[in-house]
């Protein structure tokens, strides 16, 4: 299993314009400044572009934190 967290963290830093942002698997909209619904759309789009994957709406609704996102990305990237 690859470690996507550092790469995903860089995308978050760009989207949220927070160069010192540090993510953990437990990070979520509740504890990352400025992570609102509009930022979420921008973030998903940036991740899809960066990693050349696509998420279905139903998949995104089930995500609770960055760890869930990373797990879903692993599945997408391995198929």
C-alpha positions as CSV (number, residue, x, y, z in Angstrom):
1,X,0.0,0.0,0.0
2,X,1.5,3.3,-1.0
3,X,1.6,6.3,1.2
4,X,-0.6,8.9,-0.5
5,X,-0.8,11.3,2.5
6,X,2.2,13.5,1.6
7,X,1.0,14.0,-2.0
8,X,-2.6,14.6,-0.9
9,X,-1.4,17.0,1.7
10,X,0.3,19.1,-1.0
11,X,-3.0,19.3,-2.9
12,X,-4.8,20.4,0.3
13,X,-2.1,23.1,0.9
14,X,-2.6,24.5,-2.6
15,X,-6.4,24.4,-2.5
16,X,-6.6,26.0,1.0
17,X,-3.6,28.3,0.5
18,X,-2.1,27.0,3.7
19,X,1.6,26.1,3.0
20,X,2.1,24.8,6.5
21,X,-1.1,22.7,6.7
22,X,-0.3,19.3,8.2
23,X,-2.9,16.5,7.6
24,X,-3.5,13.2,9.4
25,X,-5.8,10.4,8.6
26,X,-8.2,11.9,11.2
27,X,-8.3,15.4,9.6
28,X,-11.7,16.5,8.4
29,X,-13.8,19.6,7.5
30,X,-14.4,20.0,11.3
31,X,-10.7,20.6,12.0
32,X,-9.2,22.1,8.8
33,X,-9.7,25.8,8.5
34,X,-11.8,27.0,5.5
35,X,-12.9,23.5,4.5
36,X,-16.4,24.3,3.5
37,X,-18.7,23.0,0.7
38,X,-17.1,25.1,-2.0
39,X,-13.6,24.3,-1.0
40,X,-14.6,20.6,-0.9
41,X,-15.7,20.8,-4.6
42,X,-12.4,22.5,-5.5
43,X,-10.4,19.9,-3.5
44,X,-12.2,16.9,-5.1
45,X,-11.6,18.3,-8.6
46,X,-7.9,19.0,-7.8
47,X,-7.4,15.5,-6.5
48,X,-9.2,14.0,-9.5
49,X,-6.9,16.0,-11.8
50,X,-3.7,15.3,-9.9
51,X,-4.2,11.6,-9.6
52,X,-6.2,11.0,-12.8
53,X,-9.1,9.4,-11.0
54,X,-12.9,10.0,-10.8
55,X,-15.1,9.8,-7.8
56,X,-18.8,9.0,-7.9
57,X,-21.1,11.3,-5.8
58,X,-22.1,8.3,-3.6
59,X,-18.5,7.5,-2.8
60,X,-17.8,11.1,-1.6
61,X,-20.9,11.2,0.6
62,X,-19.6,8.3,2.7
63,X,-16.2,9.9,3.5
64,X,-15.8,11.1,7.1
65,X,-12.1,12.2,7.1
66,X,-8.8,12.2,5.1
67,X,-8.2,8.6,6.0
68,X,-11.4,7.5,4.3
69,X,-10.4,9.6,1.3
70,X,-7.0,8.0,1.1
71,X,-8.5,4.5,1.4
72,X,-10.9,5.3,-1.5
73,X,-8.0,6.7,-3.5
74,X,-6.0,3.5,-3.0
75,X,-8.9,1.5,-4.4
76,X,-9.3,3.8,-7.4
77,X,-5.6,3.8,-8.1
78,X,-5.2,0.0,-7.9
79,X,-8.0,-0.8,-10.4
